[in-house]
Amino acid sequence: MTNIFKKNFRFIANRYEEWQGGRCISQGTINSEIVAKTTSSSIHIELYGAEKLRILKSFSFEFLASDVLSDRIQYVTSSDFNPIVPVICHLFCSGNIISYVRFAMTNPDRIIEFYGSMVELGR
C-alpha cells in the first residue's frame, strides 16, 4: 500500500453503497470517476458522474494527519460539520491496486463507498 500512498490515481466506479446508522440507505450502479492529484502536502479529489449523491464533488485532504493503516490508506481533514463535505477518505487495496474507495461525512455520520477499478496510478 505504501506505493499508493500520496500518489495520483484514477478510479472508475460502477457501483456505490451509502451507509448511515449501520444500514445501507442507498445503493446502485453508477458511472463515476474519482481523480486524485497530489501536491507535496495534500491530495485533491474530484468526483465525476456522482451528481445524484450527497457529497461534495471537489475537496482536499492534508497529508499531515494521513497514514497507511494495516488494511487501508487513510486521508483525514479537520472536522467539517457540513453534511456533504468528506472528512475521511479510505483507500482499500488488494496488493498494489485500489479495490474500493470510501468517503465519510458527519452531521449525521454517513459513508459512501465506490466499487470498481483503479485505472491509473501516477507519481
C-alpha positions in Angstrom: 0.0 0.0 0.0 2.9 2.4 0.6 3.4 2.6 -3.2 -0.2 4.1 -3.5 0.1 6.4 -0.5 0.4 10.1 -1.5 0.1 9.2 -5.2 -2.1 10.4 -8.0 -4.7 7.9 -9.1 -7.9 7.4 -11.3 -10.6 5.1 -10.2 -13.6 4.2 -12.3 -16.6 3.2 -10.1 -19.5 1.1 -11.4 -21.3 0.6 -8.1 -21.8 2.5 -4.9 -23.3 2.0 -1.4 -24.3 4.7 1.1 -24.4 3.8 4.8 -25.8 5.6 7.8 -26.5 4.4 11.3 -25.2 0.9 10.4 -27.6 0.4 7.5 -27.4 0.8 3.8 -29.7 3.7 2.8 -29.0 3.7 -0.9 -27.0 1.7 -3.4 -26.9 1.0 -7.1 -25.0 1.2 -10.3 -23.0 4.4 -11.1 -20.8 5.6 -13.9 -18.4 7.7 -11.9 -14.7 8.6 -12.0 -12.6 9.6 -9.0 -9.5 11.6 -9.9 -6.9 12.3 -7.2 -3.9 14.6 -7.7 -1.3 15.2 -5.1 1.0 18.1 -4.1 3.8 18.0 -1.7 1.4 18.4 1.2 -2.1 17.3 0.2 -4.3 15.2 -2.1 -7.1 16.8 -4.1 -10.0 14.7 -5.2 -12.6 15.3 -8.0 -15.7 13.2 -8.4 -17.3 13.0 -11.8 -20.6 11.3 -12.6 -21.8 11.3 -9.0 -24.3 14.1 -9.2 -27.1 12.1 -7.6 -25.1 11.5 -4.4 -25.0 14.0 -1.5 -21.3 14.6 -1.5 -19.1 17.5 -2.4 -17.6 16.9 -5.9 -14.2 18.6 -5.3 -12.3 18.5 -2.0 -8.8 18.0 -0.5 -7.1 16.2 2.4 -3.8 17.4 4.0 -1.1 14.7 4.4 -0.3 15.8 8.0 -2.8 13.5 9.7 -2.9 10.9 7.0 -1.4 7.4 7.2 -1.1 3.9 5.9 -3.0 1.6 8.3 -2.9 -2.2 8.4 -5.8 -2.7 6.0 -6.2 0.7 4.2 -4.8 4.1 3.4 -6.4 6.9 5.4 -6.5 10.6 4.5 -8.1 12.9 7.0 -9.1 16.6 7.2 -10.1 18.8 10.1 -13.7 18.3 11.2 -16.3 20.0 9.0 -19.9 19.8 10.1 -21.3 20.4 6.6 -23.0 17.0 5.8 -21.7 16.9 2.2 -18.0 17.5 3.0 -15.9 14.4 3.3 -13.7 14.4 6.4 -12.1 11.0 5.8 -11.1 9.1 2.7 -10.2 5.4 2.9 -8.5 3.6 0.0 -8.9 -0.2 0.4 -6.2 -2.0 -1.5 -5.6 -5.5 -2.8 -1.9 -5.7 -3.4 -0.9 -2.7 -5.5 -4.4 -2.0 -6.7 -7.2 0.2 -5.1 -10.2 -2.1 -4.8 -12.7 0.4 -3.4 -12.8 4.0 -2.1 -14.8 5.2 1.0 -15.6 8.8 1.9 -17.0 9.6 5.4 -19.1 12.7 6.2 -20.5 13.9 9.5 -23.7 15.6 10.8 -25.0 12.9 10.6 -22.3 10.3 10.3 -22.5 8.7 6.8 -20.2 6.9 4.4 -20.3 6.4 0.6 -18.3 3.6 -0.8 -17.4 3.4 -4.5 -16.6 0.0 -6.1 -14.9 -0.5 -9.4 -11.3 -0.5 -10.8 -8.2 1.6 -10.4 -7.2 2.6 -14.0 -4.2 4.7 -13.4 -1.5 5.3 -10.7 0.8 8.2 -11.0 3.7 9.9 -9.2 
